[in-house]
Amino acid sequence: MFKYMLIPFVLFISSQRLVQAQELHAVANRFSQEMNTLGLAIAVGALAIVGIGMMLGKKDSAIMTTQAIGGILVLVLSSGIVSFIRVIAG
């Protein structure tokens, strides 16, 4: 009899955990969007700094430009990369 009294309690606890998991998923998605925006802003700032270095004639500005553009491409394509990995993972 005690076993049947626990069934509603267990169902209540599992439904609460499902709600918490959905909230956590929503927070994680929002956090990833904000970090993507912040990273893109930092990458564009780095590209501007590289441009200034190029105008001043620094020797390593070509390497820094390549790295900055590569970082911007990774940030822009990050959502596509993640969805591609999710499709492969099944």
N, C-alpha and C positions, 0 to 999 in steps of 0.2 A: 504494500500500500504506500509505503514511503517513497518508493520508486516513482509512482504515478504523480505524487505531489511535486517531485522535482522537475518534471517535464516542462511545465509552464515557466519555471524559474530559468531553466537552461535555455529555452527559446527566447526569453526576454534578454538574457545576457548576450546571446549570439546576435540578436537583432541590434543591440546597442553597439556591439563591436563592428557590425556592418556599417552602421551610420558613422562611427568614428573612422573607419577605413575610407569611406567615401569623402569625408571631410579632409582627411589627410591627403588623399589623392588630389583633391581640388587645390589645397594649399601648395602641394608640390608642383602642380602645373602652373599656378600663378607665380611661384618662386622662379621656376625655370624661364618663364616669359620675361620677368623682370631682370634676371641675370643676363639673358640674351640681349636685352635692350641696353643694359649697362655695359656689357662687354663690347657691343657694337660702338657705343659712344667712346669708350676708351680706345678702341682700335682706330676709329676715325681721328681721334686726337693724336695717336701715335703716328698716323700717316701725315698729319699736318706737321708734326715735329720733324719727321724724316724729310719732308719737303723743305723745311727751313734749313736742315742740315745739308741738303743737296745744294741749296742756293749759296750756302757758306763755303761749299767746296770740300766737305768732309770726305775722306777716302772710303769709309765703310757705308756710305749712304745707299749704295746700290743693294747691298746685302740687307740692310734694314728695310728698304722699300719692299723687297721681295718677301721678307718676313711679315711686314705689316699687311701687305695685300693677301698673303696666305692666311693670316689670322682672320681678316675680314671675310674671306671666302668660307672658311670653316664656320664662322659664326652665322653667316647668312644661310649656309646649307645645313646647319646643325639639325633643324627639324626634319629635313629630308633624310639625313643620315640616320637619325633615330627611327623614323618610320620604316626605312629600308631594313634596319637590323631587326625590328619587330616582325616584319614580314618573313625574314629568313628564319628567325627563331620559332615562328609558328605561333 
